Amino acid sequence: MKNLFIRNSRNGRKLPPVYAPFTKTDLLLSAIVLFLIIALWGVTFWLHQIAPDIIPTHFNIHMEADGWGSKDTLYNIAILGSAIEILLLVSTRFSSRYFNFFVKVNEQNIRTQHYLAVRMMQSIAIIMGLIMLMIPFTMVPGAITIPSAIVWALFIILFSCLFITLFVFIWLSYKYK
């Protein structure tokens, strides 16, 4: 029979699995992620129609194209972005026994730690969705008329948000251990 309890590796005690109740906040964050997936596919179809047959597929640090490929490459970005988003969205519904927590979990803190882990994954899903939504715009010349310095700054801001999110949730995890 399958063991339904989490084994705490530090002291060998078993903890019950925790499932986060689906709240209105969860519904809102999931809707944002689903909107970002739909927007990614909409942008991909639109850009595929207006893109030339050969588009830049790789950029150097100065946002200058140094690799070229078919415009069908846009679909690869949409597939990858959708897979990441769906994986992050679905993983928030798993039991806490599949999570790796930053701190030692026990009966008193497992619900709080599970809640923090779910919120962290939802936040990361939204940030990754925004990053994946920006990538196709950089690949189609003339799709946007924003200077490359601003695009580069937006990427840096979004990646910074990703790391800040991780830092904040790790800090919260230790605060509420």
C-alpha positions in Angstrom: 0.0 0.0 0.0 1.3 3.5 -0.9 2.5 5.6 2.1 0.3 8.7 2.3 2.5 10.6 4.7 5.5 12.9 4.3 8.6 11.5 6.0 10.6 14.3 7.6 14.2 13.3 6.7 15.7 15.1 9.7 13.8 13.2 12.5 12.0 10.4 10.6 8.5 11.5 11.7 5.7 11.3 9.3 3.5 14.3 8.4 0.1 14.2 6.7 -0.1 15.5 3.1 -1.5 19.0 2.8 -3.6 20.2 0.0 -4.2 24.0 -0.3 -7.8 24.9 -0.5 -8.6 26.6 -3.8 -9.3 30.3 -2.9 -10.4 33.3 -4.9 -6.7 34.4 -5.0 -5.8 31.1 -6.6 -8.6 31.5 -9.1 -7.3 35.0 -10.0 -3.7 34.0 -10.3 -4.6 30.9 -12.4 -6.8 33.1 -14.6 -3.8 35.5 -15.1 -1.6 32.6 -16.1 -4.2 31.2 -18.5 -4.6 34.7 -20.0 -0.8 34.9 -20.6 -0.9 31.5 -22.3 -3.7 32.6 -24.6 -2.0 35.9 -25.2 1.3 34.1 -26.1 -0.5 32.0 -28.7 -2.4 35.0 -30.1 0.8 37.0 -30.4 2.5 34.0 -32.0 -0.2 33.5 -34.7 -0.2 37.3 -35.4 3.6 37.6 -35.6 3.8 34.5 -37.8 1.5 36.1 -40.3 3.5 39.4 -40.5 7.0 37.9 -40.1 9.4 37.5 -43.0 10.4 33.9 -43.9 13.7 34.2 -42.1 13.8 35.8 -38.6 16.4 36.3 -35.9 16.5 33.4 -33.5 19.4 34.3 -31.3 20.7 37.6 -30.0 24.0 38.7 -28.4 24.3 40.8 -25.3 23.8 44.0 -27.3 20.4 42.7 -28.6 21.9 42.3 -32.1 20.8 39.3 -34.1 23.6 36.7 -34.5 21.5 33.7 -35.5 18.7 33.3 -38.0 16.0 30.7 -38.7 12.5 30.0 -40.1 9.6 32.0 -38.8 8.1 28.7 -37.7 10.5 29.0 -34.8 7.9 31.3 -33.2 5.8 28.2 -32.5 8.6 26.6 -30.5 8.6 29.6 -28.2 4.8 29.3 -27.7 5.1 25.6 -27.1 7.9 26.0 -24.6 6.2 28.9 -22.8 2.9 27.0 -22.6 4.6 23.9 -21.2 6.3 26.0 -18.5 3.2 27.8 -17.6 1.0 24.7 -17.4 3.6 22.8 -15.4 3.9 25.6 -12.9 0.1 26.0 -12.7 -0.6 22.2 -12.3 2.2 21.8 -9.7 0.4 24.2 -7.4 -2.4 21.7 -7.0 -0.1 18.9 -5.8 0.0 17.7 -2.2 2.8 19.1 0.0 4.5 15.7 0.0 5.9 16.4 -3.5 7.4 19.7 -2.4 10.9 20.5 -1.3 10.7 23.0 1.5 13.4 25.5 2.4 13.0 24.7 6.1 12.2 21.8 8.3 8.5 21.1 8.3 6.4 19.8 11.2 2.8 19.7 12.1 2.7 23.3 13.2 4.2 24.9 10.1 3.4 22.6 7.2 0.2 24.5 6.2 2.0 27.8 6.1 5.0 26.4 4.3 2.7 24.7 1.7 0.8 28.0 1.2 4.1 29.9 0.7 5.3 27.3 -1.8 2.1 27.5 -3.8 2.1 31.3 -3.9 5.8 31.3 -4.9 5.0 29.0 -7.9 2.0 31.1 -8.9 4.1 34.2 -8.8 6.9 32.6 -10.8 4.4 31.4 -13.4 3.2 34.9 -14.0 6.7 36.3 -14.3 7.7 33.5 -16.7 4.6 34.1 -18.7 5.5 37.8 -19.1 9.1 36.8 -20.1 7.8 34.3 -22.7 5.4 36.8 -24.0 8.2 39.3 -24.7 10.4 36.8 -26.6 8.4 36.6 -29.9 8.3 40.4 -30.2 12.1 40.5 -30.2 12.3 37.9 -32.9 10.2 39.7 -35.6 11.8 42.8 -37.0 9.4 45.7 -37.1 6.8 44.1 -34.9 7.4 46.7 -32.3 9.2 50.0 -32.6 10.6 50.1 -29.1 14.4 50.8 -28.9 16.4 47.6 -28.1 17.7 49.3 -24.9 14.1 49.5 -23.5 13.5 45.8 -24.5 16.7 44.8 -22.8 15.8 46.8 -19.7 12.4 45.1 -19.6 14.1 41.6 -19.7 16.4 42.7 -16.9 13.5 43.9 -14.8 11.5 40.7 -15.3 14.4 38.5 -14.5 15.2 40.6 -11.5 11.5 40.1 -10.4 12.0 36.4 -10.8 15.0 36.4 -8.4 13.4 38.9 -6.0 10.3 36.6 -5.8 12.5 33.7 -4.9 14.4 35.7 -2.3 11.2 37.0 -0.7 9.5 33.6 -0.5 12.7 32.0 0.9 12.8 34.8 3.5 9.1 34.3 4.4 9.7 30.6 4.6 12.4 31.1 7.2 10.4 33.8 9.0 7.4 31.5 9.5 9.3 28.3 10.2 
